[in-house]
């Protein structure tokens, strides 16, 4: 295994996040699990003997509170795994954003920004879970960063995952020289209750007999574990996108440096950073 690390893992109360938390703990790492459900988060944390924090990413004040707790309790953060996400029915959060955009992109962008100094001090790696759904998205709307044109759960999710990928390459560009590493990955089409809160076609697949062909949470979690336990710029390349632990193609928009910088700047404006 690699050297012992402090690994903050969001979306860790269930699914691939919980699976990866168990795998990383078995490798001897100090894992900090973050989840939306108090009961599930406590169960995972107690099962593997680690610290757990509760934060609903649909509430940015909870994200700010989470950042404050992490800074107070963890003098070093070697890996931040922004794994929390999902697709949702159309809903505007109390913060005024589309819930799919906020949970998948704006909240992890805020958390990463609030932890940035600690991450830089630690020479950390930031891992972003970004589904291949981003390949189906066109350019993002310049103002609200969602899909251009009409809204659908599938389009909103693809756009949010495209924002994740753009965030990753821009994080790499801005801070790689200061020792920060950034990577995005697709965990697979995972056998969970994903999309259950929407009318998306994805929901039908997850509830059909085809779900037996989907990737297990253990396998999906192992792909996150491979990155968190690996060594940046040796095991994997900073700024890249991975599928099945191999570097993979991205949406052409991701290679547009102007688009990446624009998403970063607009995210900061929307969040008041």
C-alpha positions, 0 to 999 in steps of 0.5 A: 500500500501507499503511505498512510493518508488522511482521506476525506470522502464525500458521498460515503454513507452509501454506494461506491463511497461507502465501499471505497471507505471500507476498502481504504480503511482496510489499507490502513488509511485514516478515512473521514466519511461524509454523508447526507444521512445521519443514520447511514453515515454513523453506521459506516463510520462506526463499522470501520472505526473512523470519523463521520460528518453529516452534510447535505450538499443541497444546503450550502450552509451545511457545506460551509459548516463541514469545511470548518469542522474538517479544518478544525479536526484535520491538520492534514488532508492528503486526499479530498474525494468529491464523490457526492452527487446524483440526479434529481427531479427539477428543484430549486434549492434554498440557495437558489440553484438547480439541485442537480447542479448544486449537489454535483458541482457547486457544493464540491466546488465550494468545499474544495475552495474552502479547504484549498489552503489546507490541501495545498499545505498537504500536497493533496490530491482532489478526486472528482467522480464524473460520470461518462454522462458528461460526454453527452452534454453540450456547452454549458449555459454561461450564466447558470452553468446548467444545460443549454435549452430545455431542461431534463433530468438527464441533460441536467446531470450530464451538464453537472458532470461536464462541470465536474470535468472542467473543474478538474482540469482548471484545478490542475492548471491553476494549482499543479505547480503548487503541488496540488493534483486533480483527477476525474473518473467514471466509476461505472454504471453502478447497481444502486437506486440511482435516479430514483427521484426522477422520471429520467430514462436512467431510472427505468434502466436501474429498475429493469432486469438490465440492472443485473448487468450493471457494475457492483458498488464494490467494483465502482468503489475500487476505482475510487480506491485505486486513485485515492491509494495511488500516487499522483503523476506516477499511478495516474496523471493529474488533470486526466480522466479515467475509466476502468483505471485507464486514461480515457477520452473526454468531451471536447469541451473539456479541452477548451481552456477558455471554457474551463476558466469560464466555469471556474470564474462563474462558479466563484461568482455564483457562490460569492467567493 
